Amino acid sequence: MHPRPSPIAASLYTLRDLNADVVIMHGPHGCCFRTGRLLESDGVRVLTTAMVENDFIFGASEKLEEALRKANEMFKPKLVGIVGTCASMIIGEDLKEAIDNVETEAIVLPVESHGGFGEGDNTEGAIAVLESAVKYDVIAEQEADRQIQMLKLATEVEKTRGMGKGEYIKPNFGDKKEEIAKIILEALKNGEKVGFILNAKKETSYLFADVLNIDFNTINPDNIPTIIANLDENIGLPRIRAHVKNIKEDLEENGIVIDYITGGLDEYPVTPRKAEKILKNGKFDLIIVAGVPHALKIENLPETTETIAVTDGPRLVEPLKQLGYDHVVAELDAHSKTLGTNQIVDSDFGMMIRTVLNWKK
């Protein structure tokens, strides 16, 4: 009942992860305006055909061809994505015809996505990009199939455990970060067994990894927490693998040791299964799950384990409480804080942990 990300935005992000140089949105100039502007920070040039009322009736294939020609002249791209919008797809604009009419050395991927594409899930837009990428030999079919499977599982997680369940969810900004930071520090000081689980996706991992980026030796050198993370740098699209490599280098420079790697960043719907096994066998007193905490089946863990979720959405706080998390911390603007970066960025909660730690010294 409340607004959620659209397939168009997912198409844009997926083209970014394929390292597209230019994305042309075939629709009105305001369509997905914020997403397009944010992606400029990641080095993607986002253009629009700026369709207007007459184009909704008579079509705008000439505008699309002109935009593609200009993109070719201005940026000399190697990979271009043309993303449909509600306006162009509803009137049946032929993206492939426009591509055929323009001479370019770039690989141009037509993506017939729009706001209500498929079942309306945002992941439908990402799947459309992957299917087009296979047709144009940008990625292998086997990798696309794996990605699509993960995306479908991600949709299932959101519809059954997240903010896609169907009812209206009132925004909630979570528990006070200072109080939750104190819980973690006291547990470590008192010798309790603490586990940090990073189960993040895409570039938001730069923000959530900051929760791990703590000098634990200054708290209790005899009680270093266990760190579990979905940071396998051999899995995923090129940009995603680069994120993992950057994060691991940052953590290693700060002396942070990852004890268990559960999979890649794009496997966040399934990596919690490995984490759950480790947590069940480890007899933890406190666990902190950052990124996509609702993918972890917290309800199957021992009731004696105190739990903290760190999420990026005010509309995920209530679902996480319903799943059984004792405490929920909400980070805001995760995408805007992490686009264009190649290193871990300060999170509000990470900074609060470090602040409370300095108070306690």
MIVOMAR-660126 format. One record per residue (C-alpha): residue number from 0; x, z, y. Coordinates in steps of 0.05 Angstrom, whole numbers. Example, Ala and Ser with C-alpha at 12.3 -4.5 7.8 and 13.67 -1.06 7.14 Angstrom:
<pts>
[0; [246; 156; -90]]
[1; [273; 143; -21]]
</pts>
This chain:
<pts>
[0; [0; 0; 0]]
[1; [60; 8; 47]]
[2; [108; -47; 67]]
[3; [167; -61; 21]]
[4; [226; -110; 22]]
[5; [205; -182; 12]]
[6; [231; -236; -35]]
[7; [259; -272; 26]]
[8; [305; -215; 43]]
[9; [328; -210; -29]]
[10; [344; -284; -29]]
[11; [387; -275; 33]]
[12; [425; -216; 3]]
[13; [437; -253; -63]]
[14; [464; -314; -28]]
[15; [510; -267; 10]]
[16; [534; -238; -57]]
[17; [549; -309; -81]]
[18; [594; -315; -20]]
[19; [551; -368; 14]]
[20; [581; -390; 80]]
[21; [515; -409; 113]]
[22; [442; -394; 100]]
[23; [387; -435; 133]]
[24; [318; -404; 136]]
[25; [264; -457; 137]]
[26; [211; -422; 178]]
[27; [194; -390; 245]]
[28; [252; -362; 284]]
[29; [228; -290; 275]]
[30; [223; -291; 199]]
[31; [269; -238; 168]]
[32; [302; -232; 236]]
[33; [334; -164; 223]]
[34; [361; -182; 154]]
[35; [391; -247; 181]]
[36; [425; -212; 239]]
[37; [453; -158; 193]]
[38; [482; -209; 146]]
[39; [522; -239; 203]]
[40; [563; -175; 199]]
[41; [582; -194; 128]]
[42; [608; -262; 151]]
[43; [547; -303; 132]]
[44; [523; -352; 185]]
[45; [446; -348; 185]]
[46; [408; -405; 219]]
[47; [334; -421; 226]]
[48; [294; -485; 233]]
[49; [248; -447; 282]]
[50; [183; -477; 257]]
[51; [124; -474; 306]]
[52; [49; -486; 301]]
[53; [52; -562; 297]]
[54; [103; -557; 241]]
[55; [54; -515; 200]]
[56; [7; -575; 200]]
[57; [53; -636; 200]]
[58; [115; -608; 166]]
[59; [186; -597; 191]]
[60; [231; -634; 143]]
[61; [267; -668; 201]]
[62; [283; -600; 231]]
[63; [312; -577; 165]]
[64; [355; -639; 159]]
[65; [380; -629; 230]]
[66; [396; -556; 217]]
[67; [436; -575; 155]]
[68; [475; -628; 193]]
[69; [492; -579; 249]]
[70; [513; -526; 198]]
[71; [559; -577; 165]]
[72; [590; -597; 232]]
[73; [598; -527; 261]]
[74; [621; -487; 201]]
[75; [648; -536; 149]]
[76; [616; -494; 94]]
[77; [631; -497; 20]]
[78; [566; -463; -2]]
[79; [500; -466; 35]]
[80; [433; -435; 17]]
[81; [366; -461; 44]]
[82; [313; -407; 38]]
[83; [240; -422; 43]]
[84; [193; -375; 80]]
[85; [118; -363; 77]]
[86; [106; -418; 128]]
[87; [146; -474; 96]]
[88; [129; -458; 24]]
[89; [54; -452; 33]]
[90; [51; -522; 64]]
[91; [95; -549; 8]]
[92; [158; -569; 44]]
[93; [208; -604; -2]]
[94; [275; -571; 7]]
[95; [310; -616; -43]]
[96; [289; -679; -6]]
[97; [321; -654; 58]]
[98; [385; -638; 20]]
[99; [387; -708; -10]]
[100; [380; -739; 60]]
[101; [441; -704; 90]]
[102; [513; -721; 73]]
[103; [554; -659; 62]]
[104; [612; -637; 18]]
[105; [581; -568; 11]]
[106; [541; -545; -48]]
[107; [471; -534; -21]]
[108; [424; -488; -60]]
[109; [349; -497; -48]]
[110; [312; -431; -56]]
[111; [237; -437; -56]]
[112; [222; -365; -40]]
[113; [170; -334; 6]]
[114; [138; -266; 21]]
[115; [87; -270; -35]]
[116; [131; -306; -85]]
[117; [115; -293; -158]]
[118; [87; -223; -163]]
[119; [110; -207; -93]]
[120; [168; -163; -116]]
[121; [231; -170; -75]]
[122; [272; -183; -137]]
[123; [234; -249; -146]]
[124; [273; -276; -88]]
[125; [340; -257; -119]]
[126; [320; -288; -185]]
[127; [302; -354; -149]]
[128; [373; -356; -120]]
[129; [405; -344; -188]]
[130; [364; -398; -222]]
[131; [383; -447; -167]]
[132; [456; -427; -172]]
[133; [456; -443; -247]]
[134; [427; -512; -234]]
[135; [482; -528; -184]]
[136; [538; -498; -228]]
[137; [554; -442; -179]]
[138; [549; -389; -234]]
[139; [546; -391; -309]]
[140; [478; -388; -343]]
[141; [499; -327; -384]]
[142; [517; -288; -321]]
[143; [452; -309; -287]]
[144; [412; -286; -348]]
[145; [447; -218; -345]]
[146; [433; -211; -271]]
[147; [360; -231; -280]]
[148; [351; -180; -335]]
[149; [379; -125; -289]]
[150; [334; -147; -232]]
[151; [272; -143; -276]]
[152; [293; -74; -300]]
[153; [304; -54; -227]]
[154; [233; -75; -211]]
[155; [207; -34; -269]]
[156; [245; 27; -243]]
[157; [214; 20; -174]]
[158; [144; 9; -200]]
[159; [145; 67; -248]]
[160; [191; 117; -214]]
[161; [203; 95; -142]]
[162; [166; 73; -81]]
[163; [134; 12; -114]]
[164; [84; 53; -154]]
[165; [25; 27; -114]]
[166; [0; 87; -75]]
[167; [16; 103; -2]]
[168; [77; 149; 3]]
[169; [85; 188; 68]]
[170; [157; 186; 95]]
[171; [195; 250; 83]]
[172; [266; 262; 109]]
[173; [285; 310; 54]]
[174; [316; 378; 51]]
[175; [364; 406; 103]]
[176; [432; 378; 88]]
[177; [469; 441; 110]]
[178; [431; 484; 59]]
[179; [443; 434; 2]]
[180; [517; 428; 20]]
[181; [523; 504; 14]]
[182; [491; 502; -55]]
[183; [545; 454; -79]]
[184; [603; 492; -49]]
[185; [579; 559; -76]]
[186; [570; 530; -146]]
[187; [642; 504; -146]]
[188; [670; 568; -118]]
[189; [633; 610; -170]]
[190; [661; 569; -227]]
[191; [596; 534; -245]]
[192; [601; 466; -280]]
[193; [583; 412; -229]]
[194; [574; 338; -240]]
[195; [572; 283; -187]]
[196; [538; 219; -209]]
[197; [545; 156; -168]]
[198; [490; 107; -188]]
[199; [491; 60; -129]]
[200; [477; -13; -115]]
[201; [512; -67; -75]]
[202; [543; -49; -8]]
[203; [504; 17; -2]]
[204; [555; 44; -51]]
[205; [604; 49; 8]]
[206; [558; 103; 37]]
[207; [539; 140; -26]]
[208; [611; 142; -52]]
[209; [627; 186; 8]]
[210; [592; 244; -27]]
[211; [649; 241; -78]]
[212; [702; 235; -25]]
[213; [713; 310; -17]]
[214; [777; 350; -23]]
[215; [753; 391; -82]]
[216; [820; 426; -90]]
[217; [807; 464; -26]]
[218; [743; 492; -54]]
[219; [766; 516; -123]]
[220; [827; 482; -154]]
[221; [808; 512; -221]]
[222; [739; 481; -220]]
[223; [741; 408; -203]]
[224; [674; 373; -213]]
[225; [662; 318; -264]]
[226; [653; 250; -231]]
[227; [611; 196; -265]]
[228; [604; 129; -230]]
[229; [578; 58; -241]]
[230; [644; 28; -214]]
[231; [665; -24; -265]]
[232; [702; -77; -225]]
[233; [697; -128; -282]]
[234; [621; -136; -276]]
[235; [579; -173; -225]]
[236; [581; -227; -173]]
[237; [646; -237; -134]]
[238; [627; -196; -73]]
[239; [601; -139; -116]]
[240; [666; -134; -155]]
[241; [704; -131; -89]]
[242; [661; -72; -67]]
[243; [679; -34; -130]]
[244; [753; -48; -122]]
[245; [752; -25; -50]]
[246; [715; 40; -66]]
[247; [760; 57; -124]]
[248; [822; 46; -81]]
[249; [794; 92; -27]]
[250; [778; 147; -77]]
[251; [846; 142; -111]]
[252; [882; 146; -44]]
[253; [845; 212; -32]]
[254; [862; 239; -101]]
[255; [791; 232; -128]]
[256; [790; 219; -203]]
[257; [731; 184; -236]]
[258; [721; 216; -305]]
[259; [670; 167; -333]]
[260; [652; 95; -313]]
[261; [581; 77; -335]]
[262; [579; 3; -316]]
[263; [576; -43; -255]]
[264; [540; -35; -188]]
[265; [487; -87; -208]]
[266; [472; -48; -272]]
[267; [443; 12; -236]]
[268; [376; 8; -274]]
[269; [412; 20; -341]]
[270; [477; 57; -325]]
[271; [440; 124; -322]]
[272; [431; 120; -398]]
[273; [506; 132; -407]]
[274; [506; 185; -353]]
[275; [448; 222; -386]]
[276; [486; 227; -452]]
[277; [547; 256; -416]]
[278; [503; 305; -378]]
[279; [465; 328; -440]]
[280; [529; 342; -478]]
[281; [565; 374; -420]]
[282; [521; 434; -406]]
[283; [523; 426; -330]]
[284; [498; 479; -283]]
[285; [489; 432; -223]]
[286; [487; 356; -217]]
[287; [485; 312; -156]]
[288; [459; 240; -165]]
[289; [472; 193; -106]]
[290; [448; 122; -95]]
[291; [389; 105; -139]]
[292; [374; 174; -168]]
[293; [304; 156; -193]]
[294; [335; 110; -246]]
[295; [364; 172; -280]]
[296; [313; 207; -325]]
[297; [323; 275; -296]]
[298; [263; 302; -334]]
[299; [301; 297; -399]]
[300; [357; 343; -377]]
[301; [358; 418; -392]]
[302; [313; 458; -346]]
[303; [371; 505; -332]]
[304; [408; 449; -295]]
[305; [398; 450; -220]]
[306; [391; 380; -191]]
[307; [403; 345; -125]]
[308; [384; 273; -108]]
[309; [416; 234; -51]]
[310; [374; 174; -33]]
[311; [369; 122; 23]]
[312; [295; 121; 33]]
[313; [246; 171; 66]]
[314; [192; 142; 20]]
[315; [233; 160; -41]]
[316; [236; 234; -27]]
[317; [167; 251; -54]]
[318; [174; 208; -118]]
[319; [241; 242; -132]]
[320; [210; 311; -124]]
[321; [154; 290; -171]]
[322; [206; 268; -223]]
[323; [234; 338; -222]]
[324; [293; 340; -174]]
[325; [301; 409; -144]]
[326; [329; 383; -79]]
[327; [328; 315; -45]]
[328; [373; 291; 12]]
[329; [356; 228; 50]]
[330; [408; 182; 82]]
[331; [382; 134; 135]]
[332; [401; 62; 150]]
[333; [445; 53; 89]]
[334; [446; -23; 94]]
[335; [462; -26; 169]]
[336; [518; 25; 161]]
[337; [552; -12; 104]]
[338; [545; -86; 120]]
[339; [610; -116; 141]]
[340; [653; -59; 115]]
[341; [705; -59; 60]]
[342; [717; 16; 56]]
[343; [678; 80; 45]]
[344; [638; 100; 107]]
[345; [619; 169; 128]]
[346; [551; 191; 103]]
[347; [510; 246; 138]]
[348; [511; 288; 74]]
[349; [585; 277; 61]]
[350; [602; 297; 132]]
[351; [558; 359; 124]]
[352; [594; 380; 60]]
[353; [661; 373; 95]]
[354; [635; 411; 156]]
[355; [609; 469; 115]]
[356; [674; 469; 76]]
[357; [713; 478; 140]]
[358; [667; 534; 162]]
[359; [679; 570; 96]]
[360; [755; 565; 99]]
</pts>
